[in-house]
Amino acid sequence: MLKITEQPSIHRHLETKPIEEITSLINKEDASVSVAIEKALPQINQLVQAIVEKLKLGGRMFYVGAGSGGRLSVLDVIELPTTFGVKKGLVNAILAGGIEHLSEAKEEMEDNILEGWEKLKDNDISTADIVIGISASGTTPFVLGALKQCQRYRITTGCIVSNPGSPIATFADFPVEVITGPEFITGSTRMKCGTAQKMIFDMISTTTMIQLQRVEDNQMVNVMLINDKIIDRAVKMLMGKTGVSDYEKAKVLLLKHGSVKKAMDQIKQL
């Protein structure tokens, strides 16, 4: 296969360029990412539909990744319980080298073709779940080994890759190929590939949570009340949605019931 992600950058002699030109060129490259994602929207939509169906039936979702893409998937997973009030463990991330080493570049661990599947087994993976491999190259052994074993055991799989016709895509029931082209710095897939991955994670998780009724209108009615800023936002949300005009009364109701959604439901019953 041709690894477009490893092709030489079209930009030469970067060390001779002024700051203004470098940032302008990077910005132009980044602008091409959303165009590449738009072309892949039909694949993304199919993957999201499969995720929603699994989660509605009580299954779980697992990202399996290494390097920049794997770390970005961890960050997305961390946000979901707070933002949408879902239980931890509904959406998960399996990172080469372990999430406990998130701040370290354990890049050597991506070559372990057995570890990804072993970590999935440690999480009691089953056919009720869905596993999504993250790999810019589409060849990462850690991810490839996990998806191969998933298909062997009839576990639904997807992937997000940045090269066409990759080995990982062949082991994905719902492959997403986002071809962002050569990187600004040759082979530095933390750049456009990483930007594309972050945008797609946002699409997947947000769309899935909306489909699971964790959002009402355009608001986080199930947000966890973990700090003063969020509590203030939630109180104002509750006031706007119920007509309760007294801030302190709305706050008491919110804290009593634990979320905007539960407080709204209680008020409707009065």
N, C-alpha and C positions, 0 to 999 in steps of 0.2 A: 504494500500500500504506500501511497505517497503521503508523507507527513507534511502537510501544508504548514502546520504550526512550527516546523523546524526549518522552513525555507528562509533564505537570507532576507533581512529587512531591506525595503526599498530606499531607506534613508542611510546615507553614507557619511562618514567622517563627522559623527555626532560631537566628538570632542572639540571640534573647531567652531561649533555653532554657539551663538549667544543664547542666554536664558529665554528671551522673548521668542526666538525662533523654535527652540526645543518645545516649549509649552504649547505653542501654536500647532506644531506638527503632531504632538501627542493628542491634543484636543481633536484634530481632524481625524486621526485614526480612531479615537473613541467614538466619534459620531457615526462610524460605520457599523458599530456593534448592534445598535437597535435595528438597523436595516437587515443584518444577518439573522437576528432573532425573529423579525417579522416573517421572513421566509420559512422559518421553522415552526411558526405558530400552529399549523395543523398537527404536527407531531406532538407539540407541547400540550395541545388540547386533548389529544387521545391519551397521553400519559396522565394528565390531571383527572380525566374521567375514570381511568382505572384506579387511581389512588382514592378518589371519592367513594367509589363502589366498595373497595376493600375496607375503608375506615367506617363506612356506614354499617357494614356487617360485623364490626367488632375487631377488625384486623388492625395491624400497625404498619407504619411506613419506616423504612430504613434507608438512609443515605450511606453509601460505602465509598470512601474516597481517600486520597493521599495528597500531600502538598497543598498548594494554595486552594484548590477546589475543595478538598476535604475539610480544610480549616474553615472556609466560608460556609460550608454546609453545617458545621457545628454552630456557628454564630446564628444561623437562621433557626436552627432547632431550639437554641437557648431562649430565643425571644417568644416562642409560641405560647407556653403556659401563661406568661404574664399578659401578653397582648390579647389573647383570645379565651383565657380561662379554661384551657383544656388540660387534662391530666398529663403529668410527665410520663413519658414512655409511649405516648401515642405516635409521636414522630421522633425518630432517633437518628444519631449519626455514629457510624463506625469509622474511626480515623486510624490510618496506618501509624503505628507507634503509640496509639492511645490518646484519648482526649486529655488525659492528665498531662500530656506533653504538648498541648495546643500551642504554647508560646515558643516551642522549639521547632527547628526545621529537621525533623527526623526523616529526611528524604530517603535514607537507605532502606527504611522499612517498606517502602512501596514495592521493592523487588521481591518481597516474601509472598509467594503465590498461595500459600496455605492459610496465612493469618486472618485474612478477611472472612473466610468461611468459618474458621474456628471461633471468631468473635461473634458471628451471627448465631452459631450454635449455642454459645454461652448465653445468648439472649432468647433461647428457645424459639428460634425462627420456625415458621410453619407455613403451610399453604394458605393460611388465612391472611398472611402478610404480603407486602410488596417491597422489593429491594431495588434501589436506583443507584447505579454505578456512576461515579463522577471521575472523568479522566479527560483532560484536554487532548492528549495524544490518542486516546482510544486503545492504548496498549498496556497500561499500567498493570503489572502482574497481580498486585494486591486486589485490585478491582476485578480483573479478568477471572482470577481463580474463584472469587466469591460468586460471580454471576454464572460461571460454568456449573458450579455445584447447585446453585439455586434451580437452574433449568433441569438438572438431573433429578431433583426432588420435586419438580413441578411447582416451584415457587415463582410467582409472577415477578418479572423483572423489567426495569427500564434503564435508560442511561442518558447522560448528557456528555457529548463528546464534541470535539472541534475539528476532526478530520473525517472525510467521507470513507465509507467502506472499511471501518476499523474492526479488529477482532472483537472488541467489547460490544459493539453494536450488533454483531451477529449472535450474541448471547443475550440480547435484550428483546423482550416481547414488544416493548414500546420505546424504540430508540429515538433520541432527539439529537440531531446533528446540526450544530450551529457553526458554520464555517466562517470564522472571523479573519482568516488570512494570516500571512506572516506578521510577526509581532514587530513593534517599533524597535526594540532591541532583539536581535535574532534569538529565537527560542525562549524568550522570557514570557512564558504563558501566564504569569501573574498579572499581566497587563490586559490586553483585549479579551483573552479567554477568561481571565478571572472576572472581568467586568461583566461579560456575558453570563457567566455562572451565577454571579450575585443577582443579576436582574431576573434570571430564570427561577432561582430559588424564591425570590419575592413573588413572582407570578404563581408558582406552584403552591406555596404555603398560603398565600393570601386568598387565592381563588378557592382552594380546598376548604379553608376555614369559612368562607362565605357560603359555600355549598353545604357545609355542615351546620348552618344557621348560627354561627358564632358572631355574626355581624348583623346589625339591624339598621336599615337605611344605609348610612355610610359611617356608622359609629361603633366603637368597641364596647358594646353593652355588657360584655362578659369580662372586661379587663380586671385583673387582680389588683386589689387595693393595697399596694405595697409601699407607697410613700405619699408624702403630703401633696406633691404635684399631681399625682394620678387621682388621689382622693378629691382634690379640688376640681379637676376636670370632670370626674364622674358625678360629683354633686351638681355641677352646672348642666351636665348631660341629662341627669334625672329631672332637674327643674324644667328644662326645655321640652322634655318628652311627656311630662305629666301635668304640667301647669302648677306644680307646687311652687309658690313664690317666695317662701321663707327659706333662706339658705340653711340656717341651723336645723330647721325641721327636716329638710331634704337630706342633710348630712346624717342626722340621727337614723332616718329610714335606711339610708344607704349602708351605714355601718352595721345596722341591725341585721340586714338581709344578706350582706356580703357582696352584692354586685348590683349594677344598674338594672340588669335584666330581672333579677329576683325581686328587687324593690318595685319595679314597674308592675310586675305580675301581681304583687301583693296589693298595690294601690288600686289596680283594676278590679280586685275582688271586693273592695270596700264599698 
